[in-house]
Amino acid sequence: MKRGSIRLQYNSPVVLTFALLSLLVLWLHHWTGGKSTTALFSVYRSSWRDLGTYPRFVLHVLGHASYTHLLHNMMMILVVGPPLEEKYGSRPLLWAIVVTALVSGMVHWLFFPGTALMGASGIVFMMIAMSSLSGMRDGCIPLTLILVLALYLGGEIVDGITLADNVSQLTHIIGGVCGAFLGISMRR
């Protein structure tokens, strides 16, 4: 490379594409008055005969209620995601995102029929748990994983019991558990 020349690099294709798609979905949300989000980018109890039910199990992680909601999730994903993608590879990280979205979407669909779920916070927690496993060697469980699970997931359990807010702590817990299991299985 010539001295003084700077190029942009699409260094983390899964993470960057996820962030850009989430931004596009938020624009669609505002442009359609929320109809696109209801149709495809939030998961809620609907009939098995509704063909939109199936993609919503996964696509809900792209939907966000506001720019603030989007920014909080994307900041963490853009910080934690690229090192994970470099370590595990693009395809395994994409697989981890899809599995986590599917599990959290199906759990929400089954157990919370009166509410809708959207947002990437489960993906954030999955990535946090996976990143804490990055130092795992020779079958030893890193203390960082135990601390992350205790602090983040323990806090989510307490918040889920004590707070009445619009945050799905169960999704955070599912994301963290998926991240721990996927991170361990991907290391093998």
C-alpha positions in Angstrom: 0.0 0.0 0.0 1.3 3.5 -0.8 2.2 5.7 2.0 -0.6 8.0 2.9 -3.4 6.1 1.2 -6.2 4.9 3.4 -8.9 2.4 2.3 -12.0 1.3 4.1 -12.2 -2.4 4.8 -15.4 -4.4 5.2 -13.6 -6.2 7.9 -16.5 -8.1 9.6 -19.1 -8.9 6.9 -21.6 -10.7 9.2 -21.5 -8.0 11.9 -21.5 -5.1 9.5 -24.3 -6.5 7.4 -26.4 -7.3 10.5 -26.0 -3.7 11.7 -26.8 -2.2 8.2 -29.9 -4.5 7.8 -31.1 -3.5 11.3 -30.8 0.2 10.3 -32.6 -0.5 7.1 -35.4 -2.3 9.0 -35.7 0.7 11.3 -36.0 3.0 8.3 -38.7 0.7 7.0 -40.4 0.8 10.4 -40.7 4.6 10.2 -41.5 4.7 6.5 -44.4 2.2 6.9 -45.7 3.5 10.2 -44.6 0.2 11.9 -46.4 -2.1 9.5 -43.2 -3.7 8.2 -42.0 -4.4 11.8 -45.4 -6.0 12.7 -45.4 -8.0 9.5 -41.8 -9.4 9.6 -39.5 -7.9 12.3 -41.2 -8.8 15.6 -42.3 -12.1 16.9 -45.6 -12.6 18.6 -48.2 -15.4 18.9 -49.8 -16.0 15.5 -51.3 -18.9 13.7 -49.1 -21.7 12.3 -51.0 -21.1 9.1 -49.8 -17.5 8.9 -46.7 -17.9 6.6 -45.2 -14.8 8.3 -44.9 -16.7 11.6 -41.9 -18.6 10.4 -39.5 -15.8 9.2 -40.4 -13.8 12.3 -38.9 -16.4 14.5 -35.5 -15.3 13.2 -36.1 -11.8 11.7 -37.3 -10.2 15.0 -33.6 -9.6 15.9 -33.4 -7.0 13.1 -36.4 -5.0 14.3 -36.0 -2.1 16.8 -38.5 0.3 18.3 -36.3 3.4 18.0 -32.9 4.7 17.1 -31.9 4.6 20.8 -32.9 0.9 21.0 -30.9 0.2 17.8 -27.9 2.2 18.9 -27.6 0.5 22.3 -27.6 -3.0 20.6 -25.4 -2.1 17.7 -22.7 -0.4 19.8 -22.2 -3.7 21.7 -22.5 -5.8 18.6 -20.0 -3.6 16.7 -17.5 -3.8 19.6 -17.8 -7.5 20.5 -18.8 -9.0 17.1 -15.7 -8.4 14.9 -13.2 -10.2 17.2 -15.7 -13.1 17.4 -16.0 -13.2 13.6 -12.3 -13.1 13.3 -11.9 -15.9 15.8 -14.7 -18.3 14.8 -15.3 -17.2 11.2 -18.2 -15.6 9.4 -20.3 -18.7 8.7 -20.2 -20.0 12.3 -21.0 -16.5 13.7 -23.9 -16.2 11.3 -25.1 -19.7 12.4 -24.8 -18.6 16.1 -26.9 -15.5 15.4 -29.6 -17.5 13.6 -29.8 -20.2 16.3 -30.0 -17.6 19.1 -32.7 -15.7 17.2 -34.7 -18.9 16.5 -34.5 -20.1 20.1 -35.4 -16.8 21.6 -38.2 -16.2 19.0 -39.7 -19.7 19.6 -39.6 -19.4 23.4 -41.2 -16.0 23.2 -43.9 -17.2 20.8 -44.7 -20.2 23.0 -44.7 -18.6 26.5 -45.7 -14.9 25.9 -48.7 -14.9 23.7 -49.8 -11.4 24.6 -46.7 -9.5 23.7 -44.4 -8.9 20.8 -40.6 -9.2 20.9 -38.1 -7.3 18.7 -34.5 -6.3 19.0 -31.0 -7.7 19.0 -30.3 -7.8 22.7 -30.4 -11.6 22.8 -27.6 -11.5 20.1 -25.7 -9.0 22.2 -25.8 -11.3 25.2 -24.9 -14.3 23.0 -21.8 -12.4 21.8 -20.8 -11.4 25.3 -20.9 -15.0 26.5 -19.1 -16.2 23.4 -16.4 -13.6 23.8 -15.8 -14.5 27.4 -15.0 -18.0 26.2 -12.4 -16.8 23.8 -9.6 -17.5 26.3 -10.7 -21.1 26.9 -7.8 -23.5 26.7 -7.3 -27.2 27.4 -10.9 -27.8 28.6 -10.6 -25.2 31.4 -13.6 -23.0 32.0 -12.5 -19.3 32.0 -13.3 -17.4 35.2 -14.4 -14.6 32.9 -17.2 -16.7 31.6 -18.4 -17.5 35.1 -18.2 -13.8 36.1 -20.0 -12.7 32.9 -22.8 -15.3 33.4 -23.1 -14.4 37.1 -23.1 -10.6 36.6 -25.0 -10.2 33.4 -27.4 -13.1 33.5 -27.8 -12.9 37.3 -28.7 -9.3 36.9 -31.2 -10.1 34.2 -32.8 -12.7 36.5 -33.1 -10.2 39.3 -34.5 -7.5 36.9 -36.9 -10.0 35.4 -38.3 -10.7 38.9 -38.3 -7.2 40.3 -38.9 -4.8 37.3 -42.0 -4.3 35.2 -40.5 -2.8 32.0 -40.6 -3.4 28.3 -37.3 -5.3 28.4 -37.3 -9.0 27.8 -34.8 -10.2 30.4 -35.6 -13.8 29.3 -34.3 -13.0 25.8 -31.1 -11.8 27.4 -30.8 -15.0 29.4 -31.5 -17.1 26.4 -28.9 -15.2 24.4 -26.3 -15.7 27.1 -27.0 -19.4 27.5 -26.9 -19.9 23.7 -23.6 -18.0 23.5 -22.1 -20.2 26.2 -23.2 -23.4 24.6 -22.4 -22.3 21.0 -19.1 -20.9 22.1 -18.1 -24.2 23.7 -19.3 -26.3 20.9 -17.6 -24.1 18.2 -14.3 -24.5 20.0 -14.3 -28.3 19.6 
